[in-house]
Amino acid sequence: MPRLKIDSTKRRNSELALLALALLLVLAYSATVEATMLDTITPDFWVPTAALAAVFLALHVVIRFLAPFADPAIIPAAALLNGLGVGFLRRLDLDDVSGVAEAADRGAFAGGGGRQLAWTLISVILAAALLVLIRDHRNVSRYSYTLGFGAIILIMIPAVLPARFSEVNGAKLWIRFGDAFAIQPGEFGKLALVVFFAFYLVRKREVLSLASKRFLGIDFPRGRDLGPVLVVWMMSLLLLVFVKDLGTALLYFGMFVVTLYVATERSSWLIIGLLLFFGGVFLAYYLGELVGGPFANFYDRATIWLDPFSDIDGDGYQLVQALFAFGTGGLFGAGPGGGSPGIIPEVQNDFIFAGMGEEIGLFGLVALLMLYLIIVERGLRAALDVRDSFGKLVAGGLAFTLGLQVFVIIGGITGLIPLTGQTTPFLSSGGSSLMANWMLVAMLLRISDAARRPLASGGGLATAPGGKPAPQQLHGAPTEVIRP
């Protein structure tokens, strides 16, 4: 058997073994929840895990054929997070069940956990379809401007819609179709923006790398080159004020600044970005205090963050209950199904990390964070190893975006930063976030396959596995991250 075939088979076998372990953990979690809450285990407790196993194994088979050199750790980490999210949402459903008989009668797709299970099936199928359609990540650059324009449209639609069609819990991030269905278009917009930023910076990085003055040992860019950063900064402030969400503004601006830093390797861009963002946030806070209007929402959120216990039964109730949940959970937690997460408003969405923390404790939460860290680290490794600059920026941008989103939401519910309207990737209830994050995983898999594919198998050639040549403007682009 050729050596390349053996290498790819080893990776996929490792992925299969890790995936089986992840599903066993999800199955054990589901059984423990039922044993704790119902004093027995229903005959159908395994059905949701079996459905997850079927779709994850189908994705594994797709990867075996279409991306055999892809990183074997990404899918198991995402599957475990996703499976535990489905299990916790089904655990919340059991709070509404009066007995074992009623629990046994609930179908696999009933309640919030069932809807999340259905969204998982759709999301994983979407990720597999992305791997089928995109055989070479460099071909995505052909549609960069279209994706960039589409991203702006997706992000701005909720801002211009009336509040009754777009506002949930004070944040205008949604497009609501009555009470039954809603989508968060910004989740897809962030992926499109990463592709656009990567393409733009591959072409403009030499101009943006130019320095005019050296101050305190750091090279700062020319004033005329600040235009792109100022445009994205203004867009972030508009999101902060009119969409009423700090998390989204921080996510988009941080994504651009870090992608710019990766492209140019100039730390001055990080300093400029931090100064611009925090300067804008402080300005919005004081304008909210002085004039109110569109700045009032951010001022209210910042006030709650500064002292949530000043109004413990009012505006600060949600954050305080989350902090109590962390404290009640302690190091080891009350055990799956042993806590009272239903006390926390919106625990199925923004505050799912706090609800789970009460039951799995600090050690369990650290384990969840390690899973996110694995995905982010593997994404960054793919960025370092892939041979073209466009792939480096896309993989680095996607990995950083996932890590920043985790920081923004967990920082909000732990009191580190003001509360945001972001979801916890793979855990929170909702189809938009789940689909977007599985699309992100599919792109990381595709780029890691190109990064790990040996040159002898065509990994370093300009022709994609699908047979179509990669865009000419990206050929031979020098590496900005790895120096010889």
C-alpha positions as CSV (number, residue, x, y, z in Angstrom):
1,M,0.0,0.0,0.0
2,P,1.5,3.4,-0.9
3,R,2.9,5.4,2.0
4,L,0.5,8.4,1.3
5,K,-2.5,6.1,1.5
6,I,-1.2,4.7,4.9
7,D,-0.7,8.2,6.3
8,S,-4.2,9.4,5.4
9,T,-5.8,6.1,6.7
10,K,-4.0,6.5,10.1
11,R,-5.4,10.1,10.4
12,R,-9.0,8.9,9.6
13,N,-8.8,6.0,11.9
14,S,-7.6,8.3,14.7
15,E,-10.6,10.6,13.9
16,L,-13.0,7.6,14.1
17,A,-11.6,6.5,17.4
18,L,-11.9,10.0,18.9
19,L,-15.4,10.4,17.5
20,A,-16.5,7.1,19.1
21,L,-15.1,8.3,22.4
22,A,-16.9,11.6,22.1
23,L,-20.2,9.9,21.4
24,L,-19.8,7.5,24.4
25,L,-19.3,10.6,26.6
26,V,-22.5,12.1,25.2
27,L,-24.4,8.9,25.8
28,A,-23.1,8.7,29.4
29,Y,-24.1,12.3,30.0
30,S,-27.7,11.6,28.7
31,A,-28.0,8.5,30.9
32,T,-26.7,10.4,34.0
33,V,-29.2,13.2,33.4
34,E,-32.2,10.8,33.3
35,A,-31.0,8.8,36.2
36,T,-30.6,12.0,38.3
37,M,-33.9,13.7,37.3
38,L,-36.2,10.6,36.9
39,D,-34.5,8.1,39.2
40,T,-34.5,5.8,36.2
41,I,-33.3,5.6,32.6
42,T,-35.9,5.6,29.9
43,P,-35.7,2.9,27.2
44,D,-35.2,5.6,24.5
45,F,-32.4,7.6,26.1
46,W,-29.9,6.5,23.5
47,V,-32.0,7.6,20.4
48,P,-30.7,11.2,20.2
49,T,-27.1,10.0,20.6
50,A,-27.7,7.4,17.9
51,A,-29.0,10.1,15.5
52,L,-25.9,12.2,16.3
53,A,-23.7,9.2,15.7
54,A,-25.3,8.5,12.3
55,V,-24.7,12.0,11.0
56,F,-21.2,12.4,12.4
57,L,-20.1,9.1,11.0
58,A,-21.6,10.1,7.6
59,L,-19.4,13.3,7.8
60,H,-16.4,11.1,8.7
61,V,-17.0,9.0,5.6
62,V,-17.2,12.1,3.4
63,I,-13.9,13.4,4.9
64,R,-12.3,10.0,4.2
65,F,-12.9,10.4,0.5
66,L,-12.8,14.2,0.0
67,A,-10.3,15.4,2.6
68,P,-8.3,12.4,3.7
69,F,-5.4,14.5,5.1
70,A,-7.6,16.8,7.2
71,D,-6.8,17.3,10.9
72,P,-8.4,14.4,12.8
73,A,-9.0,16.3,16.0
74,I,-11.4,19.0,14.8
75,I,-14.5,16.9,14.1
76,P,-14.4,14.9,17.5
77,A,-14.0,18.2,19.5
78,A,-16.9,19.9,17.7
79,A,-19.1,16.8,17.9
80,L,-18.5,16.4,21.6
81,L,-19.4,20.1,22.2
82,N,-22.5,19.8,20.0
83,G,-23.6,16.5,21.6
84,L,-23.3,17.9,25.1
85,G,-25.3,21.0,24.0
86,V,-28.1,18.8,22.7
87,G,-28.0,16.7,25.9
88,F,-28.2,19.8,28.1
89,L,-31.1,21.3,26.2
90,R,-32.9,17.9,26.5
91,R,-32.1,18.1,30.2
92,L,-33.9,21.5,30.3
93,D,-36.9,19.9,28.6
94,L,-37.1,17.3,31.5
95,D,-37.8,20.2,33.9
96,D,-41.2,20.4,32.2
97,V,-41.9,16.7,32.4
98,S,-44.1,15.4,35.3
99,G,-43.0,11.8,35.3
100,V,-41.1,8.9,33.7
101,A,-44.0,8.0,31.4
102,E,-44.2,11.5,30.0
103,A,-40.5,11.6,29.5
104,A,-40.6,8.2,27.7
105,D,-43.4,9.5,25.4
106,R,-41.4,12.5,24.2
107,G,-40.1,12.0,20.7
108,A,-36.4,12.4,19.8
109,F,-37.2,15.7,18.0
110,A,-39.6,17.1,20.7
111,G,-38.8,20.2,22.8
112,G,-35.8,22.5,22.7
113,G,-33.3,19.6,22.7
114,G,-35.2,17.9,19.8
115,R,-35.1,21.1,17.8
116,Q,-31.3,21.4,18.4
117,L,-30.9,17.8,17.3
118,A,-32.7,18.6,14.1
119,W,-30.5,21.7,13.5
120,T,-27.5,19.5,14.2
121,L,-28.5,17.1,11.5
122,I,-29.0,20.0,9.0
123,S,-25.8,21.7,10.0
124,V,-23.6,18.6,9.6
125,I,-25.2,17.9,6.2
126,L,-24.4,21.5,5.2
127,A,-20.8,21.0,6.3
128,A,-20.5,17.9,4.2
129,A,-22.1,19.7,1.2
130,L,-19.5,22.5,1.6
131,L,-16.7,19.9,1.5
132,V,-18.2,18.4,-1.7
133,L,-18.6,21.8,-3.4
134,I,-15.3,23.4,-2.3
135,R,-12.5,21.1,-3.4
136,D,-9.8,23.8,-3.2
137,H,-10.1,26.6,-0.7
138,R,-8.3,29.0,-3.0
139,N,-11.3,28.9,-5.4
140,V,-13.4,30.7,-2.8
141,S,-11.3,33.8,-3.5
142,R,-13.1,34.2,-6.8
143,Y,-16.2,35.3,-5.0
144,S,-14.5,37.5,-2.4
145,Y,-16.1,40.8,-3.4
146,T,-19.5,39.2,-3.7
147,L,-19.1,37.6,-0.3
148,G,-18.0,40.9,1.2
149,F,-21.0,42.8,-0.2
150,G,-23.3,40.0,0.9
151,A,-21.9,40.1,4.4
152,I,-22.6,43.8,4.7
153,I,-26.2,43.2,3.6
154,L,-26.6,40.3,6.0
155,I,-25.3,42.3,8.9
156,M,-27.3,45.5,8.2
157,I,-30.7,43.8,7.5
158,P,-31.6,43.5,11.2
159,A,-30.4,47.0,11.9
160,V,-32.9,48.5,9.3
161,L,-35.8,46.3,10.1
162,P,-38.5,47.4,12.6
163,A,-37.7,46.1,16.1
164,R,-40.7,43.7,16.1
165,F,-39.0,41.8,13.2
166,S,-35.4,42.0,14.5
167,E,-35.1,42.7,18.2
168,V,-34.6,40.0,20.8
169,N,-33.6,40.9,24.4
170,G,-32.6,44.4,23.3
171,A,-30.3,43.3,20.5
172,K,-31.3,43.8,16.8
173,L,-29.5,40.7,15.5
174,W,-32.4,38.7,14.1
175,I,-34.8,38.3,11.2
176,R,-38.0,37.0,12.8
177,F,-40.7,35.1,10.9
178,G,-43.5,35.3,13.4
179,D,-43.0,33.4,16.7
180,A,-42.0,30.1,15.1
181,F,-38.8,30.8,13.2
182,A,-35.9,33.3,13.3
183,I,-32.5,33.5,11.8
184,Q,-29.4,35.5,12.8
185,P,-27.8,36.5,9.5
186,G,-24.7,38.0,11.1
187,E,-23.6,34.4,11.9
188,F,-23.2,33.8,8.2
189,G,-21.9,37.3,7.5
190,K,-18.9,36.8,9.7
191,L,-17.7,33.9,7.6
192,A,-18.1,35.9,4.4
193,L,-16.2,38.8,6.0
194,V,-13.3,36.6,6.8
195,V,-13.0,35.5,3.2
196,F,-13.2,39.1,2.0
197,F,-10.7,40.4,4.5
198,A,-8.3,37.6,3.6
199,F,-8.5,38.3,-0.1
200,Y,-8.2,42.0,0.4
201,L,-5.2,41.7,2.6
202,V,-3.4,39.3,0.4
203,R,-3.5,41.9,-2.4
204,K,-2.9,45.0,-0.2
205,R,-0.5,43.7,2.5
206,E,2.6,45.3,1.0
207,V,1.0,48.8,1.1
208,L,-0.3,48.2,4.6
209,S,3.1,47.0,5.7
210,L,4.8,50.3,5.0
211,A,5.9,52.3,8.0
212,S,6.4,56.0,8.3
213,K,7.5,56.5,11.9
214,R,9.0,54.5,14.6
215,F,7.8,55.2,18.2
216,L,8.8,53.3,21.3
217,G,10.4,50.6,19.1
218,I,7.2,50.0,17.1
219,D,6.7,50.8,13.4
220,F,3.5,52.7,12.9
221,P,1.8,52.8,9.4
222,R,1.4,55.9,7.3
223,G,-1.8,57.9,8.0
224,R,-3.0,57.4,4.4
225,D,-3.0,53.6,5.0
226,L,-5.4,53.8,8.0
227,G,-8.4,54.0,5.7
228,P,-9.4,50.3,5.8
229,V,-9.1,50.1,9.6
230,L,-11.1,53.3,10.0
231,V,-13.9,52.0,7.7
232,V,-14.2,48.8,9.7
233,W,-14.0,50.7,12.9
234,M,-16.9,52.9,11.9
235,M,-18.9,49.9,10.8
236,S,-18.3,48.3,14.2
237,L,-19.4,51.5,16.1
238,L,-22.6,51.6,13.9
239,L,-23.2,48.0,15.0
240,L,-22.6,48.9,18.6
241,V,-25.0,51.8,18.5
242,F,-27.8,50.7,16.2
243,V,-27.7,46.9,16.5
244,K,-27.1,47.4,20.2
245,D,-24.6,44.7,20.6
246,L,-21.0,45.1,21.9
247,G,-20.2,41.5,21.2
248,T,-20.9,41.7,17.4
249,A,-19.0,45.0,17.1
250,L,-16.0,43.5,19.0
251,L,-16.1,40.3,17.0
252,Y,-16.0,42.0,13.6
253,F,-13.5,44.6,14.5
254,G,-11.2,42.1,16.3
255,M,-11.5,39.7,13.3
256,F,-10.3,42.4,10.9
257,V,-7.5,43.7,13.0
258,V,-6.1,40.3,13.8
259,T,-6.3,39.2,10.1
260,L,-4.5,42.5,9.3
261,Y,-1.8,41.7,11.9
262,V,-1.3,38.2,10.5
263,A,-1.0,39.6,7.0
264,T,1.5,42.3,7.8
265,E,3.2,41.1,11.1
266,R,3.1,44.6,12.4
267,S,2.1,44.8,16.1
268,S,1.3,48.5,15.6
269,W,-2.0,47.5,14.0
270,L,-3.0,45.7,17.2
271,I,-2.2,48.7,19.2
272,I,-4.1,51.0,16.9
273,G,-7.0,48.6,16.8
274,L,-7.3,48.4,20.6
275,L,-7.0,52.2,21.0
276,L,-9.7,52.8,18.4
277,F,-12.1,50.2,19.7
278,F,-11.9,51.0,23.4
279,G,-11.9,54.7,22.6
280,G,-15.2,54.2,20.7
281,V,-16.7,52.1,23.5
282,F,-15.9,54.8,26.2
283,L,-17.3,57.5,23.9
284,A,-20.5,55.5,23.4
285,Y,-20.8,54.9,27.2
286,Y,-20.5,58.6,28.1
287,L,-22.8,59.7,25.2
288,G,-25.3,57.1,26.6
289,E,-25.1,58.7,30.0
290,L,-25.3,62.3,28.7
291,V,-27.7,62.2,25.7
292,G,-29.2,58.6,25.8
293,G,-31.0,57.9,22.5
294,P,-29.3,55.2,20.4
295,F,-26.5,55.0,23.0
296,A,-28.8,54.2,25.9
297,N,-28.8,50.5,25.4
298,F,-25.1,50.2,25.6
299,Y,-25.0,52.5,28.7
300,D,-27.5,50.3,30.4
301,R,-25.6,47.1,29.7
302,A,-22.3,48.7,30.9
303,T,-24.0,49.9,34.1
304,I,-25.3,46.3,34.8
305,W,-21.8,45.0,34.2
306,L,-20.2,47.5,36.6
307,D,-22.5,46.7,39.5
308,P,-25.0,43.9,38.8
309,F,-25.9,43.5,42.5
310,S,-27.3,47.1,42.7
311,D,-30.5,45.9,41.1
312,I,-30.5,42.2,41.9
313,D,-34.2,41.7,41.3
314,G,-34.3,43.8,38.1
315,D,-31.8,44.5,35.4
316,G,-29.0,42.6,37.2
317,Y,-31.1,39.5,37.9
318,Q,-29.8,37.4,34.9
319,L,-26.1,38.1,35.5
320,V,-26.4,37.6,39.2
321,Q,-28.1,34.3,38.8
322,A,-25.3,33.2,36.4
323,L,-22.7,34.1,39.0
324,F,-24.6,32.2,41.6
325,A,-24.7,29.2,39.3
326,F,-21.0,29.3,38.9
327,G,-20.6,29.6,42.7
328,T,-23.1,26.8,43.4
329,G,-21.3,24.5,41.0
330,G,-18.0,24.9,42.7
331,L,-15.2,22.7,41.5
332,F,-17.1,19.5,40.7
333,G,-20.7,20.7,40.1
334,A,-24.0,19.2,41.3
335,G,-23.8,16.5,38.6
336,P,-25.7,16.3,35.3
337,G,-29.4,16.9,36.0
338,G,-28.7,17.9,39.6
339,G,-28.8,21.7,39.4
340,S,-31.5,24.3,38.8
341,P,-30.4,26.0,35.6
342,G,-34.0,27.0,34.8
343,I,-33.7,29.9,37.2
344,I,-31.4,31.7,34.8
345,P,-33.3,33.6,32.1
346,E,-32.3,32.6,28.6
347,V,-30.2,29.7,29.9
348,Q,-30.7,27.9,26.7
349,N,-29.1,30.7,24.7
350,D,-26.6,33.2,25.9
351,F,-26.3,31.7,29.4
352,I,-26.0,28.0,28.6
353,F,-22.4,28.0,29.9
354,A,-23.5,29.2,33.3
355,G,-26.3,26.6,33.4
356,M,-23.9,23.8,32.6
357,G,-21.3,25.2,35.0
358,E,-23.7,24.6,37.9
359,E,-23.9,20.9,37.1
360,I,-20.4,20.0,35.8
361,G,-18.4,22.5,37.9
362,L,-15.2,24.3,37.2
363,F,-13.4,21.2,36.1
364,G,-16.1,20.4,33.6
365,L,-16.1,24.0,32.2
366,V,-12.3,23.9,31.9
367,A,-12.8,20.7,29.8
368,L,-15.3,22.4,27.6
369,L,-12.8,25.3,27.1
370,M,-10.1,22.8,26.2
371,L,-12.3,21.5,23.4
372,Y,-12.7,25.0,22.0
373,L,-8.9,25.5,22.4
374,I,-8.3,22.3,20.4
375,I,-10.4,23.6,17.5
376,V,-8.8,27.0,17.6
377,E,-5.3,25.6,17.9
378,R,-5.8,23.2,15.1
379,G,-7.2,26.0,12.9
380,L,-4.1,28.1,13.6
381,R,-1.8,25.2,12.9
382,A,-3.5,24.7,9.5
383,A,-2.9,28.4,8.9
384,L,0.8,28.0,9.7
385,D,1.2,24.9,7.5
386,V,-0.9,25.7,4.4
387,R,1.3,26.9,1.5
388,D,-0.7,29.8,0.2
389,S,-1.2,33.2,1.8
390,F,-5.0,33.3,1.2
391,G,-5.4,30.0,3.0
392,K,-3.3,31.2,5.9
393,L,-5.4,34.3,6.4
394,V,-8.7,32.5,6.0
395,A,-7.8,29.7,8.5
396,G,-6.2,32.1,10.9
397,G,-9.2,34.4,10.7
398,L,-11.8,31.6,11.2
399,A,-9.9,30.1,14.1
400,F,-9.4,33.5,15.8
401,T,-13.1,34.4,15.2
402,L,-14.2,31.2,17.0
403,G,-11.9,31.9,19.9
404,L,-13.0,35.5,20.1
405,Q,-16.7,34.6,20.1
406,V,-16.1,32.1,23.0
407,F,-14.2,34.9,24.9
408,V,-16.9,37.4,24.2
409,I,-19.8,35.3,25.4
410,I,-18.1,33.7,28.4
411,G,-16.5,37.0,29.4
412,G,-20.0,38.5,29.4
413,I,-21.7,35.9,31.6
414,T,-18.7,35.8,34.1
415,G,-18.7,39.6,34.5
416,L,-15.4,40.1,32.7
417,I,-16.9,42.3,30.0
418,P,-20.4,43.7,29.5
419,L,-23.1,41.3,28.4
420,T,-23.4,40.6,24.7
421,G,-25.9,38.9,22.4
422,Q,-23.5,36.3,21.1
423,T,-24.1,32.5,21.2
424,T,-21.8,29.9,22.7
425,P,-20.6,28.0,19.7
426,F,-22.0,24.5,19.3
427,L,-23.7,24.7,22.7
428,S,-26.4,27.4,22.5
429,S,-29.8,26.7,21.1
430,G,-30.4,28.0,17.6
431,G,-29.9,26.9,14.0
432,S,-28.1,29.9,12.6
433,S,-25.2,29.7,15.0
434,L,-24.9,25.9,14.6
435,M,-25.0,26.0,10.8
436,A,-22.4,28.8,10.6
437,N,-20.1,27.1,13.0
438,W,-20.2,23.8,11.2
439,M,-19.5,25.7,8.0
440,L,-16.5,27.2,9.8
441,V,-15.4,23.7,10.7
442,A,-15.8,22.5,7.1
443,M,-13.5,25.3,5.9
444,L,-10.9,24.5,8.5
445,L,-11.0,20.9,7.5
446,R,-10.6,21.8,3.8
447,I,-7.6,24.1,4.5
448,S,-6.0,21.6,7.0
449,D,-6.3,18.9,4.2
450,A,-4.4,21.2,1.9
451,A,-1.8,22.0,4.6
452,R,-1.1,18.3,5.5
453,R,-1.4,17.0,1.9
454,P,2.2,16.0,0.8
455,L,3.6,17.7,-2.3
456,A,3.8,14.3,-4.0
457,S,0.0,14.0,-3.9
458,G,-0.6,17.4,-5.5
459,G,-0.9,19.4,-2.3
460,G,1.5,22.1,-3.4
461,L,0.4,22.3,-7.0
462,A,-1.7,25.1,-8.5
463,T,-4.4,22.6,-9.7
464,A,-7.1,21.7,-7.2
465,P,-8.2,18.2,-6.4
466,G,-11.3,18.9,-8.3
467,G,-9.3,19.7,-11.4
468,K,-9.9,23.4,-11.7
469,P,-6.9,25.7,-11.5
470,A,-6.7,28.0,-8.5
471,P,-7.0,31.8,-9.1
472,Q,-3.9,33.2,-10.7
473,Q,-3.6,36.2,-8.4
474,L,-2.9,33.9,-5.5
475,H,-0.3,31.8,-7.1
476,G,3.2,32.1,-5.6
477,A,2.1,34.7,-3.1
478,P,4.9,34.8,-0.5
479,T,4.3,33.7,3.0
480,E,3.9,36.4,5.5
481,V,3.9,34.2,8.6
482,I,6.6,31.6,8.1
483,R,10.0,33.0,7.2
484,P,12.7,30.8,5.7
